[in-house]
Amino acid sequence: MPGVLVRDDEPFERALKRFKKACEKAGVISDMKKNQHFEKPSERRKRKIAAARRKRIKLDQQYTR
C-alpha cells in the first residue's frame, strides 16, 4: 500500500492528489476493480483471449501501414 508524507505547508487536497497518483501507479485501483466481483475461470479465459485478439489486431494494423 503506497503512502504519502504530508508536508507542513501542503494543503490536504494536494496530498490526496499525490496519494491517488501513487495508488494508481502501484496498480491498487485496477486490482480493486478487478476483484470487485467474482469471475469464473471460463470468463477469465474468454476475457484474456479477447484481449490477446485485440492486441494482435492492433499490432497487425501497425505493421501493415
C-alpha positions as CSV (number, residue, x, y, z in Angstrom):
1,M,0.0,0.0,0.0
2,P,1.5,3.3,-1.0
3,G,1.9,6.1,1.5
4,V,2.4,9.8,1.3
5,L,4.0,12.1,3.8
6,V,2.1,15.3,4.2
7,R,4.4,18.4,4.3
8,D,3.9,21.1,6.8
9,D,2.8,23.8,4.3
10,E,0.9,21.4,2.0
11,P,-2.8,21.6,1.6
12,F,-4.8,18.4,2.2
13,E,-6.1,18.3,-1.4
14,R,-2.6,18.3,-2.9
15,A,-1.6,15.4,-0.5
16,L,-4.7,13.5,-1.5
17,K,-3.9,14.0,-5.2
18,R,-0.4,12.7,-4.7
19,F,-1.8,9.7,-2.8
20,K,-4.3,8.9,-5.6
21,K,-1.5,9.1,-8.1
22,A,0.7,6.8,-6.1
23,C,-2.1,4.3,-5.8
24,E,-2.8,4.4,-9.5
25,K,0.9,3.9,-10.2
26,A,1.1,0.9,-7.9
27,G,-1.9,-0.7,-9.5
28,V,-4.1,-0.7,-6.4
29,I,-7.1,0.8,-8.1
30,S,-7.0,-1.6,-11.0
31,D,-6.7,-4.6,-8.6
32,M,-9.6,-3.3,-6.6
33,K,-11.8,-3.0,-9.7
34,K,-10.7,-6.5,-11.0
35,N,-11.5,-8.2,-7.7
36,Q,-14.8,-6.3,-7.1
37,H,-16.8,-9.3,-8.5
38,F,-16.0,-12.9,-8.7
39,E,-15.0,-14.0,-12.2
40,K,-15.4,-17.6,-13.2
41,P,-12.3,-19.3,-14.7
42,S,-14.1,-19.7,-18.1
43,E,-15.0,-15.9,-18.1
44,R,-11.4,-15.1,-17.2
45,R,-10.1,-17.3,-20.1
46,K,-12.6,-15.6,-22.5
47,R,-11.5,-12.1,-21.4
48,K,-7.8,-13.0,-21.8
49,I,-8.4,-14.5,-25.3
50,A,-10.4,-11.4,-26.4
51,A,-7.6,-9.1,-25.1
52,A,-5.0,-11.1,-26.9
53,R,-7.1,-10.9,-30.1
54,R,-7.4,-7.1,-29.8
55,K,-3.7,-6.8,-29.2
56,R,-2.9,-8.9,-32.2
57,I,-5.2,-6.9,-34.5
58,K,-3.7,-3.7,-33.2
59,L,-0.2,-4.9,-33.9
60,D,-1.1,-6.2,-37.4
61,Q,-2.6,-2.9,-38.3
62,Q,0.5,-1.1,-37.0
63,Y,2.9,-3.2,-39.2
64,T,0.7,-3.1,-42.4
65,R,0.9,0.8,-42.5
